[in-house]
Amino acid sequence: MKNSEILALVQGGVLEATQHTVSMAHAYKVFKLKSQVRKAFNALLAQDDELVNECGIEDAQAFDMRRAELASLEKPSESERKELEEMNGRYRLLVRQRKELHDEEVTLDGVKTIPYEEWRKLQDENRQDSPGGQAKDVFSGIVEELLFGVLWNAPEEDA
């Protein structure tokens, strides 16, 4: 699994998922998955902070604000133009390094699959209708695809 896929799992809500309806043995497997995803996500955040610092950006929010301010100037002075060019260079470097970081493989140690029947219970448990009428379905879409073969397998088919 890649770091970018860890991000997709976290953004999809995997860390907030519950596993009350699956059997105890399989609930632990879901817990183990969440634990490993959290560990990988925290490592990714730490590595990203290092990248930001390595690119010479001390305060990311202030950097972004200043860069936007300079980019919005209709007639920047020579020093402002040079400052923006230098900031854009650091930003492009950060983007390249982040892409490399997101493409790196990560291992989820000790994660085992659960049977398809348990997977369906987990999906049902983690589907909720929100007040606005839109359902939040943690284990569907990209999350379901990413976890195929990692947390769940296809059901046994009759011959």
DSSP file with accessible surface (Angstrom, degrees, kcal/mol):
  #  RESIDUE AA STRUCTURE BP1 BP2  ACC     N-H-->O    O-->H-N    N-H-->O    O-->H-N    TCO  KAPPA ALPHA  PHI   PSI    X-CA   Y-CA   Z-CA
    1    1 A M              0   0   41      0, 0.0   105,-3.6     0, 0.0     2,-0.2   0.000 360.0 360.0 360.0 144.1    0.0    0.0    0.0
    2    2 A K  B >>  -A  105   0A  75    103,-0.3     4,-1.7     1,-0.1     3,-0.6  -0.587 360.0-113.4 -94.9 159.5    1.2    3.5   -0.8
    3    3 A N  H 3> S+     0   0    6    101,-2.2     4,-2.3    98,-0.4   100,-0.2   0.862 118.3  59.1 -57.5 -36.6    1.2    6.5    1.5
    4    4 A S  H 3> S+     0   0   47     98,-2.3     4,-1.8     1,-0.2    -1,-0.3   0.866 104.5  50.5 -62.9 -32.1   -1.3    8.1   -0.8
    5    5 A E  H <> S+     0   0   61     -3,-0.6     4,-2.3    97,-0.3    -1,-0.2   0.857 105.5  55.3 -74.8 -32.8   -3.6    5.2   -0.1
    6    6 A I  H  X S+     0   0    0     -4,-1.7     4,-2.5     2,-0.2    -2,-0.2   0.932 107.7  50.7 -61.2 -43.9   -3.2    5.6    3.6
    7    7 A L  H  X S+     0   0   32     -4,-2.3     4,-3.0     1,-0.2     5,-0.2   0.916 108.7  51.3 -58.9 -43.7   -4.3    9.2    3.2
    8    8 A A  H  X S+     0   0   23     -4,-1.8     4,-1.9     2,-0.2    -1,-0.2   0.896 109.6  49.9 -62.6 -39.5   -7.4    8.0    1.3
    9    9 A L  H  <>S+     0   0    0     -4,-2.3     5,-2.2     2,-0.2     4,-0.4   0.930 113.4  45.4 -64.5 -43.7   -8.3    5.5    4.1
   10   10 A V  H ><5S+     0   0   24     -4,-2.5     3,-1.4     1,-0.2    -2,-0.2   0.943 114.0  48.0 -65.8 -46.2   -7.9    8.2    6.7
   11   11 A Q  H 3<5S+     0   0  156     -4,-3.0    -1,-0.2     1,-0.3    -2,-0.2   0.821 106.6  59.2 -64.6 -28.7   -9.9   10.8    4.7
   12   12 A G  T 3<5S-     0   0   27     -4,-1.9    -1,-0.3    -5,-0.2    -2,-0.2   0.572 120.8-107.9 -76.1 -10.4  -12.6    8.1    4.1
   13   13 A G  T X>5S+     0   0    3     -3,-1.4     3,-1.3    -4,-0.4     4,-0.6   0.582  72.1 140.3  99.3  12.2  -13.1    7.7    7.8
   14   14 A V  G >4<S+     0   0    0     -5,-2.2     3,-1.3     1,-0.3    -4,-0.2   0.872  70.8  57.4 -58.0 -37.8  -11.5    4.4    8.5
   15   15 A L  G 34 S+     0   0   15      1,-0.3    -1,-0.3    -6,-0.3    -5,-0.1   0.756 108.4  46.7 -67.6 -21.6  -10.0    5.6   11.8
   16   16 A E  G <4 S+     0   0  127     -3,-1.3    -1,-0.3    -6,-0.2    -2,-0.2   0.450  88.2 117.6 -96.6  -1.8  -13.4    6.5   13.1
   17   17 A A    <<  -     0   0    2     -3,-1.3     2,-0.3    -4,-0.6   109,-0.0  -0.254  53.6-143.8 -66.6 152.5  -15.1    3.2   12.1
   18   18 A T        -     0   0   49    104,-0.2     3,-0.1     1,-0.0   108,-0.1  -0.775  11.8-161.9-113.2 162.2  -16.5    0.9   14.7
   19   19 A Q        +     0   0   35     -2,-0.3     3,-0.3     1,-0.1    12,-0.1  -0.204  44.8 127.4-138.5  46.1  -16.6   -2.9   14.7
   20   20 A H  S    S+     0   0  154      1,-0.2    -1,-0.1   102,-0.1     7,-0.1   0.778  72.2  51.1 -75.6 -28.3  -19.3   -3.8   17.2
   21   21 A T  S    S+     0   0   77    100,-0.1    -1,-0.2    -3,-0.1     2,-0.2   0.586  92.1  84.4 -92.6  -9.6  -21.3   -6.2   15.0
   22   22 A V  S    S-     0   0   10     -3,-0.3     5,-0.1     1,-0.1    -3,-0.1  -0.545  92.5 -86.7 -90.1 158.9  -18.5   -8.4   13.8
   23   23 A S     >  -     0   0   47     -2,-0.2     4,-2.9     1,-0.1     5,-0.2  -0.161  42.0-106.1 -60.4 159.8  -17.3  -11.4   15.8
   24   24 A M  H  > S+     0   0  173      1,-0.2     4,-2.0     2,-0.2     5,-0.2   0.896 118.4  50.8 -57.2 -45.4  -14.6  -10.8   18.4
   25   25 A A  H  > S+     0   0   65      1,-0.2     4,-1.0     2,-0.2    -1,-0.2   0.901 116.5  41.0 -62.0 -38.6  -11.8  -12.4   16.5
   26   26 A H  H  > S+     0   0   33      2,-0.2     4,-1.8     1,-0.2    -1,-0.2   0.815 107.6  61.0 -82.2 -27.8  -12.6  -10.4   13.4
   27   27 A A  H  X S+     0   0   18     -4,-2.9     4,-2.5     1,-0.2    -2,-0.2   0.897 103.2  53.0 -62.1 -38.1  -13.3   -7.2   15.4
   28   28 A Y  H  X S+     0   0  137     -4,-2.0     4,-2.9     1,-0.2    -1,-0.2   0.892 104.6  54.9 -64.9 -36.2   -9.6   -7.5   16.6
   29   29 A K  H  X S+     0   0   52     -4,-1.0     4,-2.2     2,-0.2    -1,-0.2   0.889 109.2  47.3 -64.0 -38.1   -8.5   -7.7   12.9
   30   30 A V  H  X S+     0   0    0     -4,-1.8     4,-2.7     2,-0.2    -2,-0.2   0.921 111.4  51.1 -67.8 -42.9  -10.3   -4.4   12.2
   31   31 A F  H  X S+     0   0  104     -4,-2.5     4,-2.6     1,-0.2    -2,-0.2   0.919 109.5  50.9 -56.7 -45.4   -8.8   -2.9   15.3
   32   32 A K  H  X S+     0   0   56     -4,-2.9     4,-2.4     2,-0.2    -1,-0.2   0.916 109.4  50.6 -61.1 -42.8   -5.3   -4.0   14.1
   33   33 A L  H  X S+     0   0    0     -4,-2.2     4,-2.7     2,-0.2     5,-0.2   0.954 111.3  47.5 -59.1 -49.9   -5.9   -2.5   10.7
   34   34 A K  H  X S+     0   0   29     -4,-2.7     4,-2.7     1,-0.2    -2,-0.2   0.908 111.1  51.9 -60.1 -40.2   -7.0    0.8   12.2
   35   35 A S  H  X S+     0   0   47     -4,-2.6     4,-2.3     1,-0.2    -1,-0.2   0.920 112.3  44.9 -62.0 -44.0   -3.9    0.8   14.5
   36   36 A Q  H  X S+     0   0   18     -4,-2.4     4,-2.5     2,-0.2    -2,-0.2   0.873 112.6  51.0 -71.2 -36.7   -1.6    0.2   11.6
   37   37 A V  H  X S+     0   0    0     -4,-2.7     4,-2.8     2,-0.2    -2,-0.2   0.931 111.2  48.8 -64.8 -43.7   -3.3    2.8    9.4
   38   38 A R  H  X S+     0   0  109     -4,-2.7     4,-2.8    -5,-0.2     5,-0.2   0.925 111.5  49.7 -61.3 -43.8   -2.9    5.4   12.3
   39   39 A K  H  X S+     0   0  125     -4,-2.3     4,-2.1     1,-0.2    -1,-0.2   0.936 113.7  45.1 -61.0 -46.4    0.7    4.5   12.7
   40   40 A A  H  X S+     0   0    8     -4,-2.5     4,-2.3     2,-0.2    -2,-0.2   0.895 113.2  51.1 -65.5 -39.4    1.4    4.9    9.0
   41   41 A F  H  X S+     0   0   40     -4,-2.8     4,-2.6     2,-0.2    -2,-0.2   0.928 109.8  48.8 -64.9 -44.7   -0.5    8.1    8.9
   42   42 A N  H  X S+     0   0   87     -4,-2.8     4,-2.2     1,-0.2    -1,-0.2   0.897 111.5  50.1 -63.4 -38.5    1.4    9.6   11.9
   43   43 A A  H  X S+     0   0   51     -4,-2.1     4,-2.5    -5,-0.2    -1,-0.2   0.906 110.0  51.3 -64.5 -40.8    4.7    8.6   10.2
   44   44 A L  H  X S+     0   0    4     -4,-2.3     4,-2.6     2,-0.2    -2,-0.2   0.921 109.1  50.0 -62.2 -44.2    3.5   10.3    7.0
   45   45 A L  H  X S+     0   0   74     -4,-2.6     4,-2.3     1,-0.2    -1,-0.2   0.915 111.1  49.1 -61.5 -42.1    2.6   13.5    8.8
   46   46 A A  H  X S+     0   0   49     -4,-2.2     4,-1.9     1,-0.2    -2,-0.2   0.918 112.0  48.2 -64.1 -42.6    6.0   13.6   10.5
   47   47 A Q  H  X S+     0   0   68     -4,-2.5     4,-2.2     1,-0.2    -2,-0.2   0.885 110.0  52.7 -64.9 -37.9    7.8   13.0    7.2
   48   48 A D  H  X S+     0   0   27     -4,-2.6     4,-2.3     2,-0.2    -1,-0.2   0.918 106.7  52.2 -64.8 -41.7    5.8   15.7    5.6
   49   49 A D  H  X S+     0   0  100     -4,-2.3     4,-2.2     1,-0.2    -1,-0.2   0.904 109.0  51.2 -59.5 -40.5    6.7   18.2    8.4
   50   50 A E  H  X S+     0   0  109     -4,-1.9     4,-2.8     1,-0.2    -1,-0.2   0.907 108.3  51.6 -62.6 -41.8   10.4   17.3    7.7
   51   51 A L  H  X S+     0   0   23     -4,-2.2     4,-1.7     2,-0.2    -2,-0.2   0.911 107.7  52.0 -60.8 -44.5    9.9   18.0    4.0
   52   52 A V  H  <>S+     0   0   13     -4,-2.3     5,-2.1     1,-0.2     3,-0.3   0.940 113.1  44.6 -57.8 -46.9    8.4   21.4    4.7
   53   53 A N  H ><5S+     0   0  101     -4,-2.2     3,-1.9     1,-0.2    -2,-0.2   0.898 109.6  55.3 -65.2 -41.3   11.4   22.3    6.9
   54   54 A E  H 3<5S+     0   0  129     -4,-2.8    -1,-0.2     1,-0.3    -2,-0.2   0.791 103.1  56.8 -62.7 -27.9   13.9   20.9    4.4
   55   55 A C  T 3<5S-     0   0    7     -4,-1.7    -1,-0.3    -3,-0.3    -2,-0.2   0.357 123.4-106.3 -84.6   5.9   12.4   23.2    1.7
   56   56 A G  T < 5S+     0   0   39     -3,-1.9     2,-0.7     1,-0.2    -3,-0.2   0.756  76.2 136.5  79.3  24.6   13.1   26.2    3.9
   57   57 A I      < +     0   0    5     -5,-2.1     3,-0.2    -6,-0.2    -1,-0.2  -0.910  23.0 172.8-108.3 110.5    9.5   26.8    5.0
   58   58 A E  S    S+     0   0  186     -2,-0.7     2,-0.5     1,-0.3    -1,-0.2   0.880  77.2  25.3 -84.1 -41.4    9.3   27.5    8.7
   59   59 A D     >  -     0   0   94      1,-0.1     4,-2.7    -7,-0.1    -1,-0.3  -0.922  68.0-165.9-127.8 103.5    5.7   28.4    8.9
   60   60 A A  H  > S+     0   0   45     -2,-0.5     4,-2.7    -3,-0.2     5,-0.2   0.886  88.5  49.8 -60.7 -40.4    3.6   26.9    6.2
   61   61 A Q  H  > S+     0   0  141      2,-0.2     4,-2.4     1,-0.2    -1,-0.2   0.938 113.3  45.1 -66.1 -45.2    0.6   29.1    6.7
   62   62 A A  H  > S+     0   0   48      2,-0.2     4,-2.7     1,-0.2     5,-0.2   0.900 112.7  53.1 -64.6 -38.8    2.6   32.3    6.7
   63   63 A F  H  X S+     0   0   15     -4,-2.7     4,-2.7     1,-0.2    -2,-0.2   0.939 110.5  46.4 -60.3 -49.5    4.5   31.0    3.6
   64   64 A D  H  X S+     0   0   82     -4,-2.7     4,-2.4     1,-0.2    -2,-0.2   0.901 113.3  49.3 -61.9 -40.9    1.2   30.4    1.7
   65   65 A M  H  X S+     0   0  122     -4,-2.4     4,-2.4     2,-0.2    -2,-0.2   0.929 113.4  45.4 -65.1 -44.4   -0.2   33.8    2.7
   66   66 A R  H  X S+     0   0   68     -4,-2.7     4,-2.8     2,-0.2     5,-0.2   0.911 112.5  51.4 -66.5 -40.9    2.9   35.7    1.7
   67   67 A R  H  X S+     0   0   63     -4,-2.7     4,-2.4    -5,-0.2    -1,-0.2   0.918 112.0  46.5 -62.3 -42.4    3.1   33.7   -1.6
   68   68 A A  H  X S+     0   0   62     -4,-2.4     4,-1.5     2,-0.2    -1,-0.2   0.901 111.6  52.1 -66.3 -39.8   -0.5   34.5   -2.4
   69   69 A E  H  X S+     0   0  100     -4,-2.4     4,-0.6     1,-0.2     3,-0.3   0.940 112.1  44.9 -62.0 -46.7    0.0   38.2   -1.5
   70   70 A L  H >< S+     0   0    4     -4,-2.8     3,-1.0     1,-0.2    -2,-0.2   0.889 111.5  53.3 -65.1 -39.1    3.0   38.4   -3.8
   71   71 A A  H 3< S+     0   0   66     -4,-2.4    -1,-0.2     1,-0.2    -2,-0.2   0.783 105.2  55.6 -67.9 -25.4    1.2   36.6   -6.6
   72   72 A S  H 3< S+     0   0   86     -4,-1.5    -1,-0.2    -3,-0.3     2,-0.2   0.595  80.2 111.5 -85.3  -8.9   -1.7   39.0   -6.4
   73   73 A L    <<  -     0   0   58     -3,-1.0    -3,-0.0    -4,-0.6    -4,-0.0  -0.462  55.4-156.4 -68.5 129.9    0.4   42.1   -6.9
   74   74 A E  S    S+     0   0  187      1,-0.3    -1,-0.2    -2,-0.2    -3,-0.0   0.902  89.7  18.6 -71.9 -42.2   -0.3   43.8  -10.2
   75   75 A K  S    S-     0   0  190      0, 0.0    -1,-0.3     0, 0.0     2,-0.0  -0.682  82.6-170.0-131.4  79.9    3.0   45.6  -10.4
   76   76 A P        -     0   0   53      0, 0.0    -6,-0.0     0, 0.0     2,-0.0  -0.354  24.5-115.5 -70.6 149.6    5.5   43.9   -8.0
   77   77 A S     >  -     0   0   51      1,-0.1     4,-2.7    -2,-0.0     5,-0.2  -0.260  34.4 -99.7 -71.5 170.1    8.8   45.6   -7.3
   78   78 A E  H  > S+     0   0  104      1,-0.2     4,-2.5     2,-0.2     5,-0.2   0.916 125.8  48.6 -59.9 -42.6   12.0   43.8   -8.4
   79   79 A S  H  > S+     0   0   86      1,-0.2     4,-2.4     2,-0.2    -1,-0.2   0.890 111.8  49.3 -68.0 -36.2   12.6   42.5   -4.9
   80   80 A E  H  > S+     0   0   55      2,-0.2     4,-2.5     1,-0.2    -2,-0.2   0.901 110.6  50.6 -67.3 -39.3    9.0   41.3   -4.6
   81   81 A R  H  X S+     0   0   91     -4,-2.7     4,-2.5     2,-0.2    -2,-0.2   0.934 112.5  46.2 -63.2 -45.0    9.3   39.5   -8.0
   82   82 A K  H  X S+     0   0  122     -4,-2.5     4,-2.4     2,-0.2    -2,-0.2   0.897 111.4  52.2 -64.9 -40.1   12.5   37.8   -6.9
   83   83 A E  H  X S+     0   0   65     -4,-2.4     4,-2.6     2,-0.2    -2,-0.2   0.923 110.7  47.9 -61.7 -43.3   11.0   36.8   -3.6
   84   84 A L  H  X S+     0   0   32     -4,-2.5     4,-3.0     2,-0.2     5,-0.2   0.919 110.8  50.9 -64.9 -43.0    8.0   35.3   -5.3
   85   85 A E  H  X S+     0   0  101     -4,-2.5     4,-2.0     2,-0.2    -1,-0.2   0.921 112.1  47.5 -59.3 -43.3   10.2   33.4   -7.8
   86   86 A E  H  X S+     0   0   91     -4,-2.4     4,-2.1     2,-0.2    -2,-0.2   0.918 113.4  47.6 -65.7 -41.7   12.3   32.0   -4.8
   87   87 A M  H  X S+     0   0    6     -4,-2.6     4,-2.6     1,-0.2    -2,-0.2   0.909 110.3  52.2 -66.4 -40.9    9.1   31.0   -3.0
   88   88 A N  H  X S+     0   0   37     -4,-3.0     4,-2.8     1,-0.2    -1,-0.2   0.879 107.8  53.0 -62.7 -36.9    7.7   29.4   -6.1
   89   89 A G  H  X S+     0   0   26     -4,-2.0     4,-2.2    -5,-0.2    -2,-0.2   0.927 110.6  45.9 -63.0 -45.3   10.9   27.4   -6.4
   90   90 A R  H  X S+     0   0   61     -4,-2.1     4,-2.3     2,-0.2    -2,-0.2   0.903 113.0  51.1 -64.2 -38.8   10.6   26.2   -2.8
   91   91 A Y  H  X S+     0   0   82     -4,-2.6     4,-2.6     2,-0.2    -2,-0.2   0.932 109.4  49.1 -64.8 -45.1    6.9   25.4   -3.3
   92   92 A R  H  X S+     0   0  136     -4,-2.8     4,-2.3     1,-0.2    -1,-0.2   0.903 110.8  51.2 -62.0 -39.6    7.7   23.3   -6.5
   93   93 A L  H  X S+     0   0   57     -4,-2.2     4,-2.6     2,-0.2     5,-0.2   0.933 110.0  49.5 -61.8 -44.7   10.4   21.4   -4.7
   94   94 A L  H  X S+     0   0    8     -4,-2.3     4,-2.8     1,-0.2     5,-0.2   0.920 109.3  51.7 -61.2 -43.1    8.0   20.6   -1.9
   95   95 A V  H  X S+     0   0   64     -4,-2.6     4,-2.2     2,-0.2    -1,-0.2   0.932 111.4  47.2 -61.1 -44.7    5.3   19.4   -4.3
   96   96 A R  H  X S+     0   0  137     -4,-2.3     4,-2.1     1,-0.2    -2,-0.2   0.927 114.0  46.9 -62.4 -44.6    7.8   17.1   -6.0
   97   97 A Q  H  X S+     0   0   49     -4,-2.6     4,-2.4     1,-0.2    -2,-0.2   0.879 110.8  52.1 -68.1 -36.3    9.1   15.7   -2.7
   98   98 A R  H  X S+     0   0   78     -4,-2.8     4,-3.0    -5,-0.2    -1,-0.2   0.899 107.2  53.0 -64.9 -39.2    5.5   15.2   -1.5
   99   99 A K  H  X S+     0   0  129     -4,-2.2     4,-1.7    -5,-0.2    -2,-0.2   0.932 109.9  47.9 -61.5 -44.3    4.6   13.3   -4.6
  100  100 A E  H  X S+     0   0  128     -4,-2.1     4,-0.7     2,-0.2    -2,-0.2   0.917 112.7  49.2 -61.0 -43.1    7.6   11.0   -4.0
  101  101 A L  H >< S+     0   0    6     -4,-2.4     3,-1.0     1,-0.2   -98,-0.4   0.922 110.7  49.6 -62.0 -43.7    6.6   10.6   -0.3
  102  102 A H  H 3< S+     0   0   51     -4,-3.0   -98,-2.3     1,-0.3   -97,-0.3   0.788 108.8  53.7 -68.7 -25.4    3.0    9.8   -1.3
  103  103 A D  H 3< S+     0   0   66     -4,-1.7    -1,-0.3    -5,-0.2    -2,-0.2   0.580  85.2 110.4 -84.0 -10.2    4.2    7.2   -3.8
  104  104 A E  S << S-     0   0   91     -3,-1.0  -101,-2.2    -4,-0.7  -100,-0.2  -0.389  72.1-117.2 -68.0 143.2    6.3    5.4   -1.2
  105  105 A E  B     -A    2   0A 130   -103,-0.2     2,-0.3  -102,-0.1  -103,-0.3  -0.508  29.0-168.4 -79.4 146.7    5.2    1.9   -0.2
  106  106 A V        -     0   0   30   -105,-3.6     2,-0.5    -2,-0.2   -66,-0.0  -0.978  13.2-136.8-134.7 145.5    4.2    1.3    3.4
  107  107 A T        -     0   0  104     -2,-0.3     2,-1.0   -71,-0.0  -105,-0.0  -0.897   2.6-148.7-107.2 133.9    3.5   -2.1    5.1
  108  108 A L    >   -     0   0   23     -2,-0.5     3,-1.3     3,-0.1     2,-0.1  -0.825  29.0-144.4 -98.4  93.4    0.6   -2.7    7.4
  109  109 A D  T 3  S+     0   0   93     -2,-1.0     3,-0.1     1,-0.2   -73,-0.1  -0.349  70.9   2.7 -65.4 134.2    2.2   -5.2    9.8
  110  110 A G  T 3  S+     0   0   50      1,-0.2     2,-0.4    -2,-0.1    -1,-0.2   0.524  84.4 146.7  75.7   6.8    0.0   -8.0   11.1
  111  111 A V    <   -     0   0   27     -3,-1.3     2,-0.3   -79,-0.1    -1,-0.2  -0.649  25.1-173.3 -80.4 130.7   -3.2   -7.1    9.3
  112  112 A K        -     0   0  137     -2,-0.4   -79,-0.1   -83,-0.2     2,-0.1  -0.875  22.8-105.5-123.4 157.0   -5.2  -10.1    8.3
  113  113 A T        -     0   0   45     -2,-0.3    39,-0.3    36,-0.1    38,-0.1  -0.396  23.4-145.5 -81.2 156.1   -8.4  -10.5    6.2
  114  114 A I  B     -b  152   0B   2     37,-3.1    39,-0.9    -2,-0.1     5,-0.1  -0.837  33.8 -89.9-113.1 156.0  -11.9  -11.2    7.5
  115  115 A P    >>  -     0   0   53      0, 0.0     4,-2.2     0, 0.0     3,-0.5  -0.259  37.4-111.6 -63.5 155.8  -14.5  -13.3    5.8
  116  116 A Y  H 3> S+     0   0   67      1,-0.3     4,-2.5     2,-0.2     5,-0.2   0.865 116.8  57.6 -57.5 -39.3  -16.8  -11.6    3.3
  117  117 A E  H 3> S+     0   0  120      1,-0.2     4,-1.6     2,-0.2    -1,-0.3   0.895 109.0  45.4 -60.6 -40.2  -19.8  -12.1    5.6
  118  118 A E  H <> S+     0   0   23     -3,-0.5     4,-2.4     2,-0.2    -1,-0.2   0.863 109.2  56.4 -70.2 -36.7  -18.0  -10.2    8.4
  119  119 A W  H  X S+     0   0    0     -4,-2.2     4,-2.7     2,-0.2    -2,-0.2   0.925 105.8  50.7 -58.7 -44.4  -17.0   -7.5    5.9
  120  120 A R  H  X S+     0   0  101     -4,-2.5     4,-2.7     1,-0.2    -1,-0.2   0.900 109.0  51.0 -64.2 -38.2  -20.6   -6.9    5.0
  121  121 A K  H  X S+     0   0   88     -4,-1.6     4,-2.6     2,-0.2    -1,-0.2   0.924 110.6  49.7 -61.3 -44.2  -21.5   -6.6    8.7
  122  122 A L  H  X S+     0   0    0     -4,-2.4     4,-1.6     2,-0.2    -2,-0.2   0.914 111.0  49.1 -62.0 -43.4  -18.8   -4.1    9.1
  123  123 A Q  H  < S+     0   0   10     -4,-2.7    16,-0.2     1,-0.2    -2,-0.2   0.938 112.1  47.8 -60.8 -47.8  -20.0   -2.1    6.0
  124  124 A D  H >< S+     0   0  102     -4,-2.7     3,-1.2     1,-0.2    -2,-0.2   0.901 110.4  52.1 -61.3 -42.5  -23.6   -2.1    7.3
  125  125 A E  H 3< S+     0   0   35     -4,-2.6    -1,-0.2     1,-0.2    -2,-0.2   0.843 110.8  48.1 -62.6 -33.4  -22.5   -1.0   10.8
  126  126 A N  T 3< S+     0   0    5     -4,-1.6    12,-1.6    -3,-0.2     2,-0.5   0.144  87.7  98.0-101.5  21.4  -20.5    2.0    9.4
  127  127 A R  E <   +D  137   0C 119     -3,-1.2     2,-0.4    10,-0.2    10,-0.2  -0.939  50.6 172.4-107.4 124.7  -23.1    3.3    7.0
  128  128 A Q  E     -D  136   0C 118      8,-2.7     8,-3.6    -2,-0.5     2,-0.5  -0.991  32.6-128.6-134.7 142.8  -25.1    6.2    8.5
  129  129 A D  E     -D  135   0C 119     -2,-0.4     6,-0.2     6,-0.3     5,-0.1  -0.767  30.3-142.9 -86.5 129.8  -27.6    8.7    7.1
  130  130 A S    >   -     0   0   47      4,-1.6     3,-2.3    -2,-0.5     5,-0.0  -0.507  25.9-103.9 -89.0 163.4  -26.6   12.2    7.9
  131  131 A P  T 3  S+     0   0  146      0, 0.0    -1,-0.1     0, 0.0     4,-0.1   0.826 120.2  59.0 -56.1 -30.9  -29.0   15.0    8.8
  132  132 A G  T 3  S-     0   0   78      2,-0.2     3,-0.1     1,-0.1    -3,-0.0   0.442 120.2-106.9 -80.0   0.7  -28.7   16.4    5.3
  133  133 A G  S <  S+     0   0   64     -3,-2.3     2,-0.5     1,-0.3    -1,-0.1   0.340  83.3 121.3  92.9  -7.4  -29.9   13.2    3.7
  134  134 A Q        -     0   0  151     -5,-0.1    -4,-1.6     1,-0.0    -1,-0.3  -0.776  60.0-129.9 -93.2 131.1  -26.5   12.2    2.4
  135  135 A A  E     -D  129   0C  34     -2,-0.5     2,-0.6    -6,-0.2    -6,-0.3  -0.517   6.3-144.7 -79.6 142.7  -25.2    8.8    3.6
  136  136 A K  E     +D  128   0C 102     -8,-3.6    -8,-2.7    -2,-0.2     2,-0.5  -0.953  21.1 179.6-103.9 120.2  -21.8    8.4    5.1
  137  137 A D  E >   -D  127   0C  55     -2,-0.6     3,-1.2   -10,-0.2   -10,-0.2  -0.818   7.0-175.6-127.6  88.2  -20.6    5.0    4.0
  138  138 A V  T 3  S+     0   0   10    -12,-1.6     2,-0.4    -2,-0.5    -1,-0.2   0.881  79.2  46.8 -55.3 -47.3  -17.0    4.5    5.4
  139  139 A F  T 3  S+     0   0    0    -16,-0.2    -1,-0.3   -17,-0.1     2,-0.2  -0.140  98.3  84.2 -98.2  43.7  -16.3    1.1    3.8
  140  140 A S  S X> S+     0   0   40     -3,-1.2     3,-1.1    -2,-0.4     4,-0.8  -0.718  77.3  15.5-126.9-179.5  -17.5    1.8    0.3
  141  141 A G  H 3> S-     0   0   40      1,-0.3     4,-2.0    -2,-0.2     3,-0.2  -0.219 128.9  -5.1  58.9-135.6  -15.9    3.4   -2.8
  142  142 A I  H 3> S+     0   0   94      1,-0.2     4,-2.9     2,-0.2    -1,-0.3   0.853 134.4  57.9 -63.6 -34.1  -12.2    3.8   -2.8
  143  143 A V  H <> S+     0   0    4     -3,-1.1     4,-2.0     2,-0.2    -1,-0.2   0.941 106.6  48.6 -62.5 -44.2  -11.9    2.6    0.8
  144  144 A E  H  X S+     0   0   53     -4,-0.8     4,-0.8     1,-0.2    -2,-0.2   0.929 113.4  47.6 -60.1 -44.6  -13.6   -0.7   -0.2
  145  145 A E  H >< S+     0   0  138     -4,-2.0     3,-0.7     1,-0.2    -2,-0.2   0.910 111.6  49.4 -64.2 -43.1  -11.2   -1.1   -3.2
  146  146 A L  H 3< S+     0   0   23     -4,-2.9    -1,-0.2     1,-0.2    -2,-0.2   0.825 111.7  48.9 -67.0 -31.2   -8.1   -0.3   -1.2
  147  147 A L  H >X>S+     0   0    0     -4,-2.0     4,-2.9    -5,-0.2     3,-1.8   0.559  80.9 114.3 -89.2  -5.8   -9.0   -2.8    1.5
  148  148 A F  B <<5S+c  152   0B 104     -4,-0.8     5,-0.2    -3,-0.7    -3,-0.0  -0.473  92.6   8.4 -65.7 125.7   -9.8   -5.7   -0.9
  149  149 A G  T 345S+     0   0   44      3,-3.8    -1,-0.3    -2,-0.3     4,-0.1   0.311 128.0  66.0  84.6 -11.0   -7.1   -8.3   -0.2
  150  150 A V  T <45S-     0   0   43     -3,-1.8    -2,-0.2     2,-0.3    -3,-0.1   0.798 124.7  -0.1-103.0 -52.6   -5.9   -6.4    2.8
  151  151 A L  T  <5S+     0   0    0     -4,-2.9   -37,-3.1     1,-0.3     2,-0.3   0.663 133.8  25.0-110.0 -26.8   -8.9   -6.6    5.2
  152  152 A W  B   < -bc 114 148B  24     -5,-1.7    -3,-3.8   -39,-0.3     2,-0.3  -0.961  59.6-156.0-141.3 156.9  -11.4   -8.6    3.2
  153  153 A N        -     0   0   72    -39,-0.9   -34,-0.1    -2,-0.3     3,-0.1  -0.852  38.5 -82.5-124.8 165.2  -11.5  -11.1    0.4
  154  154 A A        -     0   0   49     -2,-0.3   -38,-0.2     1,-0.1    -1,-0.1  -0.269  57.3 -95.7 -62.3 151.4  -14.1  -12.1   -2.1
  155  155 A P        -     0   0   51      0, 0.0     2,-0.3     0, 0.0    -1,-0.1  -0.326  44.8 -94.4 -66.5 153.8  -16.8  -14.6   -0.9
  156  156 A E        -     0   0  182     -3,-0.1     2,-0.3     1,-0.0    -3,-0.0  -0.535  44.7-141.1 -66.8 129.9  -16.3  -18.2   -1.6
  157  157 A E        -     0   0  166     -2,-0.3     2,-0.2    -3,-0.1    -1,-0.0  -0.755  14.3-112.9 -97.7 143.9  -18.1  -19.1   -4.7
  158  158 A D              0   0  164     -2,-0.3    -1,-0.0     1,-0.1     0, 0.0  -0.498 360.0 360.0 -71.4 138.4  -20.1  -22.3   -5.3
  159  159 A A              0   0  153     -2,-0.2    -1,-0.1     0, 0.0     0, 0.0  -0.367 360.0 360.0 -77.6 360.0  -18.5  -24.5   -7.9
